[in-house]
Amino acid sequence: MAELSPMMKQYFKIKEENKDSILFFRLGDFYEMFYDDAKLASKELELTLTGRDCGQEERAPMCGVPFHSCEGYIARLVAKGYKVAICEQTEDPAKAKGLVKRDIIRVITPGTVLEQSMLDEGKNNYICCMFSKDKKLGLCFCDISTGELYATEVSGKGFYNVLTSQLSSYNPREILIGGDIVNIKELPSFIKNKLSAGVEMLEDSKFDFETCLNTVQNQFGDESQNVADKTSLVSAIGALINYLKDTQKSGLERISHIELFSESQYMKLDYNTQRNLELTQTMLTKEKKGSLLWVIDKTKTAMGKRLIRSWLEHPLMNITSINNRQSAVEELVNNNVLRLEITEEITGIFDIERLMTKIVYGSANARDLRSLCSAIQTLPKISELTSGCNAAYLKYIHKNIDILDDIHTLIESSIVDDPPFTVREGGMIKRGYNTELDSVTNDMNNSKEILAQIEAEQREATGIPKLKVGYNRVFGYYIEVSNSYKSQVPDTYIRKQTLTNCERYITQDLKEVESRILGAKDRSVAMEYSIFESVRTQVAENLERIQNTAKAIATLDVITSLANVASDNCYIRPYVNQSSSIKIKDSRHPVVEALLKDAPFVPNDVYLDSNSDRVAIITGPNMAGKSTYMRQIALIVLLAQIGSFVPASSAEIGIVDSIFTRVGASDDLASGQSTFMVEMNEVANIVKTATSKSLLILDEIGRGTSTFDGMSIARAVLEFCADKKKLGAKTLFATHYHELTVMEDLLDGVKNYSIAVKKRGDDITFLRRIVKGGADDSYGIEVAKLAGVPQSIINRAKEILSELESGKSEIKTEKSHESDDMQLSLISSAQTPIIDKINSVDINTLTPIEALNLLYELKKMI
């Protein structure tokens, strides 16, 4: 078998160390892929598969992409969950002796993307690492494109709900898993069906506590003391940092702070709640338009867009923090001139956070520095505008805005206004910034003037009037003297070429000038790159100052956005307190109102508390607005707890620790779950997780099964929610089971409400008003008519309804045929003999052998 070529040996050596990645192998102006990588990439990227001689009989399968336009190809591979290892030439091919040295400079994974062209400017791109041991869960989320790192440790058995809630909020692109957490059977299904994240199981050795503690201490210094006693968290953070070192190779100084949080710090929003309330995207189209984020996000910077999304996904529980935000919003609402001036100044500020990441990682070019300079240029005016603010939060923002005049001066004086994209071809550094560079640049740009000056000096020195200085590719620069003046040529001239009518000479001084001129271009490019790196490093050294300023600008952007939304949409400041009540007058749905534009939205009131008004049963026909009403209450509570104003005429809101929703019908056929089973799973999660301080939005519980089964489940759930000894949570309970309206008289804390409907003959009009009392009809046939069901079907439905109500129908109803087994109940009783047998046994007196015999007997009976 023929031996592989030296280049392919080099390829296989590097590939062996990166088996789980697609290797982009730099050859000249292309990144090439070989063998299985080439076959895979050609399929995924629709590239032509070719071949290359590799020293063996068969050509190696090969495909490639231009290195200067590789980002688009890499983005497509990463979006599909692949890792891409970038193998770069680590020495100048022109200076290399033999095979050019190559090495991996970076591995790009879904959670480690830095390139702005591959990122959504309005979203963080998180990588998550989780580790559990001894009933402790360490959980951290890092966005390396901004340097943010959020971390928490949860103790106890029931951390699955905390885990899924945090995963839903941060929505990481990549998840690293280790420890006992692999034993949670439901987790793979949740990640697969609810998240779009790649998952990697790390070896136990990656989470070794001592190793990880050392990593955390080296990365965060004194700050590591804040987590040193949290063993699972240290293992999670340490494993993550080491993973990033392995993939990114450099630049990890960008991650300099651990933002610790606790589950009690934020309102709990599980996956279903975020989805059902359409916080950041709609359920149907998955687009931002039509979501709550679409309504409140009027931010003007990419940093602000990411922050307002984070606020929306993490509503606060601390009243002081909420009031600080609200007071800042209120001051800007009341000062139109200031609000509009701030809006104008922050509009278009470049993404300082991600620019700094590129600068720290060493991937920023001169244009990136100019973008940073442009952003810094606006800071003095923004600082001036916020200097007179009274709200504590606005004062805090002002205090953290460093105008960075020294950084602005550095970049402004060193980098040209319109630099080239590449940093390896010169043209970046301003004249006057570096004297030596200016001299070299002069040599490069003024070669004709330099030679003319030499020619004049030599004519004067030698007295030869027609002496010329010329150039050719063979001899370089030369002095030409005609034959008639050969006798006047100085001894210092060295004859180089004899022609018919003249002689050509060189001198030592001329050779030095030649070296200066001809090497000026290379020296200039090298010097410019060196100077540029120095400037970039100086900027990177000021990371903390610039990062703090970026966060302040982002926060100001969000506060201004909320103020603009409040002013434009007539929102009011809600009174948030520690009470157990929710009292909102003239509430409106923020999204529906925005979509209706000029059409009026019918407002409604709500009153809930933990005493006499815990549960509101809402009845009325479909399409009348029950779901809209319940959702708008949930959204208003959520807006209040992020510090926003709300769409209402007045609002008093007691802190809610979580919002749970059970809305709509959906199935999960991939995991074998029907619509009703999904509904019951969601109900089970709610009643197990909610507390008396939660807000529950329950819509049509029990509609997925038979009438009596469904009604029984709905009533049982309602009773559980209303009972203070069991749950006692504030609950909006919409139902078509009018029979449940009797619960107002049977249960303390339950009140009936309905959607007002106006009926004229067969026609109905939805008034969209919530009124006290239960509905007297479902108006199902009338709604069917509104939907366009043919009149013949409507007429027949009325006949059948009349027969059913009179008891003359031939249709077997559950009430008259209780033994009918066509409808199976999910909660039907077990066989009576088995129950009788179990009830007759005293388990406290059973011996082990008797217990085994009983189990055998029961199995036979089943």
Buried (B, 14 or more C-beta within 10 A) or exposed (E): EEEBBEBBBBBBEBBEEBEEBBBBBBBEEBBBBBBEBBBBBBEBBEBEEBEBEBBEEEEBBBBBBEBEEBBEBBBBBBEEBBBBBBBBBEEEEEEEEEEBEBBBBBBBBBBBBBBBEBBEEBBBBBBBBBBBBEEBBBBBBBBBBBBBBBBBBBEEEEBBBBBBBBBBBBBBBBBBBBBBBEEBEEBEEBBEEBBEBBBBEBEEEBBBBEBBBBBBBEBBEEBBEEBEEBBBBBBBBBBBBBBBBEBBBEBBEBBBEBEBBEBEEBBBBBBBBBBBBBBBBBBEEEEBEBBBBBBBBBBBBBBBBBBBBBBBBBBBBEBEBBBBBBBBBBBBBEBEEBBBBBBEBBEEBBBBBBBBBBBBBEBBBBBBBBBBBBBBBBBBBBBBBBEEBEBEBBBBBBEBBBBBEEBBEBBBEBBBEEBBEEBEEBBBBBEEBBEEBBBBBBBBEBBEEBBEEBBEEBBEEBEBEEBBBEEEEEEBBBBBBBEEBEEEBEEEBBEBBEEEEBBBBBBEEBEEBBEBBBBBBEBBBBBBBEBBEEBBEBBBEBBEBBBBBBBBBBBBBBBBBBBBBBBEBEBBBBBBBEBBBBBBBBBBBBBBBBBEEEEEBBBBBBBBBBEEBBBBBBBBBBBBBBBBBBBBBBBBBBBBBBBBBBBBEBBBBBBBBBBBBBBBEBBBEEEEBEBBBBBBEBBEBBBEBBEBBBBBBBBBBBBBBBBBBBBBBBBBBBBBBBBEEEBBBBBBBBBBBBEBBBBBEEBEBBBBBBBBBEEEEEEBEBBBBBBEEBBEBBBEBBBBBBEEEEEEEBEEBEEEEEEEEEEEBEEEEBEEEEEEEEEEBEEEEEEEEEEEBEEEEEEEEEEEEEEEEBEEEBEEEE
